[in-house]
Amino acid sequence: MAVSMDSLKDRILEKLEHLPKNAQQEVLDFVEFLEWRKENRQESQLSVVSEELNEESDIGWLESDLSNLGSYEPYDWQPGELDKGLPVKHIPGMGVVIVEE
C-alpha cells in the first residue's frame, strides 16, 4: 500500500499532537539523530579509505616486539578515576552508541 508523502506527514503530525511533551521531545531527538546519521554516513565512508591508508602502520604495530609489556608496574588508579561511565549499546551498521537514560 503506497502512502503519499503528504499523507504520511499528516499521519505523523496527527500522532505527535496526541503525545505528551516528553514523548514529543524524544521524537525530536530521534529525528535529529536520523539527520546526524545521514550527514555522517559520508564521513564514515571516507574513514574506510583512511583506515586502508593506515593499514601499514597497523601491520607495524602488530609485528612489533611486545615481550617487555609485563615488565611495567601496574597502574595505580586513584579514587574517582574509575567512576561509572555512560551505558552503551552496539547498533549494527552504526557502531557503539551511548544509551540515553
TORKOL-4160 file (C-alpha; in steps of 0.2 Angstrom, whole numbers, padded with zeros to 4 digits, m for minus):
101
<pt num="1" X="0000" Y="0000" Z="0000"/>
<pt num="2" X="0008" Y="0016" Z="m0006"/>
<pt num="3" X="0006" Y="0031" Z="0005"/>
<pt num="4" X="0009" Y="0048" Z="m0002"/>
<pt num="5" X="0022" Y="0059" Z="0007"/>
<pt num="6" X="0009" Y="0072" Z="0012"/>
<pt num="7" X="m0002" Y="0059" Z="0019"/>
<pt num="8" X="0012" Y="0051" Z="0029"/>
<pt num="9" X="0017" Y="0068" Z="0036"/>
<pt num="10" X="m0001" Y="0071" Z="0041"/>
<pt num="11" X="m0002" Y="0054" Z="0050"/>
<pt num="12" X="0015" Y="0058" Z="0059"/>
<pt num="13" X="0009" Y="0076" Z="0064"/>
<pt num="14" X="m0008" Y="0069" Z="0070"/>
<pt num="15" X="0001" Y="0056" Z="0081"/>
<pt num="16" X="0013" Y="0069" Z="0088"/>
<pt num="17" X="m0002" Y="0080" Z="0093"/>
<pt num="18" X="m0008" Y="0066" Z="0105"/>
<pt num="19" X="0009" Y="0063" Z="0113"/>
<pt num="20" X="0014" Y="0071" Z="0129"/>
<pt num="21" X="0028" Y="0084" Z="0128"/>
<pt num="22" X="0042" Y="0072" Z="0135"/>
<pt num="23" X="0037" Y="0060" Z="0121"/>
<pt num="24" X="0037" Y="0074" Z="0108"/>
<pt num="25" X="0055" Y="0078" Z="0114"/>
<pt num="26" X="0060" Y="0060" Z="0111"/>
<pt num="27" X="0053" Y="0060" Z="0094"/>
<pt num="28" X="0063" Y="0077" Z="0090"/>
<pt num="29" X="0079" Y="0069" Z="0097"/>
<pt num="30" X="0076" Y="0054" Z="0086"/>
<pt num="31" X="0073" Y="0064" Z="0070"/>
<pt num="32" X="0089" Y="0074" Z="0074"/>
<pt num="33" X="0099" Y="0058" Z="0077"/>
<pt num="34" X="0092" Y="0052" Z="0059"/>
<pt num="35" X="0098" Y="0069" Z="0052"/>
<pt num="36" X="0115" Y="0067" Z="0061"/>
<pt num="37" X="0117" Y="0049" Z="0055"/>
<pt num="38" X="0113" Y="0054" Z="0037"/>
<pt num="39" X="0126" Y="0068" Z="0037"/>
<pt num="40" X="0139" Y="0057" Z="0045"/>
<pt num="41" X="0137" Y="0042" Z="0033"/>
<pt num="42" X="0148" Y="0051" Z="0020"/>
<pt num="43" X="0161" Y="0054" Z="0033"/>
<pt num="44" X="0161" Y="0036" Z="0038"/>
<pt num="45" X="0163" Y="0031" Z="0020"/>
<pt num="46" X="0178" Y="0042" Z="0019"/>
<pt num="47" X="0185" Y="0035" Z="0035"/>
<pt num="48" X="0186" Y="0017" Z="0027"/>
<pt num="49" X="0198" Y="0025" Z="0014"/>
<pt num="50" X="0208" Y="0032" Z="0029"/>
<pt num="51" X="0208" Y="0015" Z="0038"/>
<pt num="52" X="0215" Y="0007" Z="0022"/>
<pt num="53" X="0229" Y="0020" Z="0022"/>
<pt num="54" X="0233" Y="0016" Z="0040"/>
<pt num="55" X="0235" Y="m0002" Z="0037"/>
<pt num="56" X="0254" Y="m0001" Z="0035"/>
<pt num="57" X="0255" Y="0006" Z="0052"/>
<pt num="58" X="0243" Y="m0007" Z="0059"/>
<pt num="59" X="0254" Y="m0021" Z="0052"/>
<pt num="60" X="0270" Y="m0012" Z="0060"/>
<pt num="61" X="0261" Y="m0012" Z="0077"/>
<pt num="62" X="0255" Y="m0030" Z="0076"/>
<pt num="63" X="0273" Y="m0036" Z="0071"/>
<pt num="64" X="0282" Y="m0026" Z="0085"/>
<pt num="65" X="0290" Y="m0034" Z="0100"/>
<pt num="66" X="0278" Y="m0033" Z="0114"/>
<pt num="67" X="0288" Y="m0046" Z="0125"/>
<pt num="68" X="0293" Y="m0032" Z="0138"/>
<pt num="69" X="0275" Y="m0027" Z="0142"/>
<pt num="70" X="0274" Y="m0037" Z="0158"/>
<pt num="71" X="0289" Y="m0028" Z="0165"/>
<pt num="72" X="0279" Y="m0012" Z="0168"/>
<pt num="73" X="0272" Y="m0008" Z="0185"/>
<pt num="74" X="0253" Y="m0010" Z="0186"/>
<pt num="75" X="0245" Y="0007" Z="0185"/>
<pt num="76" X="0239" Y="0014" Z="0202"/>
<pt num="77" X="0221" Y="0020" Z="0200"/>
<pt num="78" X="0217" Y="0035" Z="0210"/>
<pt num="79" X="0200" Y="0037" Z="0219"/>
<pt num="80" X="0187" Y="0043" Z="0207"/>
<pt num="81" X="0197" Y="0038" Z="0191"/>
<pt num="82" X="0186" Y="0023" Z="0188"/>
<pt num="83" X="0169" Y="0031" Z="0190"/>
<pt num="84" X="0154" Y="0023" Z="0181"/>
<pt num="85" X="0154" Y="0028" Z="0163"/>
<pt num="86" X="0139" Y="0030" Z="0152"/>
<pt num="87" X="0129" Y="0015" Z="0146"/>
<pt num="88" X="0132" Y="0010" Z="0128"/>
<pt num="89" X="0125" Y="m0002" Z="0116"/>
<pt num="90" X="0130" Y="m0008" Z="0098"/>
<pt num="91" X="0119" Y="m0004" Z="0084"/>
<pt num="92" X="0123" Y="m0014" Z="0068"/>
<pt num="93" X="0130" Y="m0003" Z="0054"/>
<pt num="94" X="0132" Y="0011" Z="0066"/>
<pt num="95" X="0143" Y="0005" Z="0080"/>
<pt num="96" X="0143" Y="0009" Z="0098"/>
<pt num="97" X="0131" Y="0022" Z="0104"/>
<pt num="98" X="0128" Y="0030" Z="0121"/>
<pt num="99" X="0111" Y="0024" Z="0128"/>
<pt num="100" X="0101" Y="0039" Z="0134"/>
<pt num="101" X="0094" Y="0037" Z="0152"/>
